[in-house]
Amino acid sequence: MLTDLKWDTLKQRRINTRTTMLFRIIHNLVDIEPDPPLINARSNRGHNQRLSQIRACIAIFQNSFFPATVVFWNKLPQVIVDQTSLDAFKATNTLHIKTRCFYPFILFNSGNFIFDLSQSCLLRM
C-alpha cells in the first residue's frame, strides 16, 4: 500500500524529521539549546560537521532525541550537511533517505546540478 501511494515508511519519516530538527537546532533556526551540548567529533571520516556520539547507559535516554539523532546525522553525506537553507536541506535529505537503501545509483537533477547518491556528491552540469 505504501508503494502504491508513494508514501515514505514510518522509519523514513522519523529519520527525516529528526535530522531536519537537528539542522534547525545547529543553525539556530529554533530556540532550543541541546542538552547535553553537541560537540564536533574529532574524526577524519564522514563530513566535517560530525557530532560526538552521546553515550547512554539507559535505553530510554539512548532512544531520546539527541543520542538517537546524532547517529543519523553523522551518516549523512557532506553535500546534504553543507546546505545553507532549510528547504534545500529538506529536499536533499528526503531524497537521500528515500533512495539510499533502494536505489544507490540514482541521480537527482536540480537546476544546474546533479546529485549522485552513489558518490554522495554534487556534480555540475
N, C-alpha and C positions, 0 to 999 in steps of 0.2 A: 504494500500500500504506500509506503514512504517513497519508493521509486516511481510509482505511478503519479503521485502528487508532486514529485521532485522536492520533497521536504528533507531537511537535514535530520540526522538522528539526534536523539536527546544528548548523547555524549558529545557530538559535534557542536550542538548549540551551547552546551555548558562550557566547553573549552573556548569557544568564540567569545562568549560573554565574559568569562573570567579574564582572558588575555586583553580584551578591549578595556575592561575596567582597570586593569593594571597599567595599560598605556595611559589612560586618563590620570591615574594617580602619579605616575612617573613624570608626566608632562604638566602637572599641576592644573589640570582641567576640572578637577573636583577638589573640594576642600576636605580631603581625607589624609590623615597622617598615617603612614604604615606603622603598625605595631606588631612585631618588632621592626626596627628600622631596616630598610632594604640597603644592602651593601653590595657594591660591584664586586664580582668574583675576580680573582687573580688567575686567569686561565688564558691560554693561547688558543683554545679550541672554541668553535662556535662564533657567535657575533660579539661585538665589542661592548654590548650593553648587558652582558650576562650578570645575573644576580647570584649572590651566595645562597645556597640552599639553607633553609631554616630547619634545624634539627628538632625533631619532635619525638618524644617517648610515648606519648598517649595518642591513640588512634583518632580521638575526637579533634585534637589540635592538629594532627598531621593532615586531616581532611578539611581543615578550615581554609579560608580564602588564601591567605598569603603563602603558607607552606605548600599547598597544592598547586597554586597558580605559578609560582616561581619555576616549578618543574616544566610546565608547558612553555613558559616564556623563554627559558633557556634553550628550548628545542627549535624555536622559530629561526628561519633564515635571516641573514643580515639585511636583505632587501626589504623585508617586512618591518623589522625593528627600526630601520632608518627613516621610515615615513614621517613626515613632519605634520601632516594634517590627520585628524581623526577619521575623516571619510576615506582617505587613501589607505590608512591602516586597516580599517574595517574591510574594504574591498579586497586587498591583498591577503589579509588574514583569513577571511571567509573562503576565498578560493584555495588557499593553502590547506586549510582544514578539510575542505570537501574532497580535494584531489590527492593529497599526499599518500593515502593508503590505496587508492584505487587506480589512479592514472598518473604514474610517476613521470611520464614524459609529456604532459600536456603543456601547451603554450597558451598564454593569456595575452591577447593583444589589447593594449590600452593606449590609443593615440600613436605616439611616436616610439613607443617602447613595447617590447615583447618580454613577458615574464616567463622564464623557463624553470619550471618546478624541479626538473631533474637535476639542474645545475644550481638551483637556488640563486639565480642571478637575473639581473635586468639587462636585456640586450637592446641596443639602439638599432632602429631600422634605418 
